[in-house]
Structure formats: structure tokens, C-alpha cells
Amino acid sequence: MAAIVDAEKCTACGECAEACPLDAIEIKDVAVVDAATCGDCGACVDVCPPEAITVE
């Protein structure tokens, strides 16, 4: 399952996009995860300052 972004918490800082080794995250108004590309590694979760991303 791909990383899930809580749009209420996301500040679109871009830390997750920089940390993603598969370039599966794009920053728009909030972080947007491409589920087909996401490898469920959790790198984005570890660097998200507002803790807006989860991997289930």
C-alpha cells in the first residue's frame, strides 16, 4: 500500500519529496503520492515535520 498524506496536516514543505528514493511524491498544494510508484519504504514518514504521512 502506498504512503498516505493527511492533507489537513501537510504543509507542502517538500521534505518527503526530497527523501523519496523512487521520486513518487510531487508537491502541489499538499504532497501527492503516486501509488503506482511508491515502494512503501517509509522514507517520507521519517522526515515529515508535521507527521502528515503514514504507510499502512
Number of C-alpha atoms within 10 A of each C-alpha: 10 18 23 17 19 15 14 8 13 18 16 19 15 18 18 27 22 15 17 20 14 13 14 18 24 17 15 9 11 18 23 18 20 15 14 9 12 18 16 17 14 18 18 25 22 14 17 20 15 13 14 19 23 16 14 9
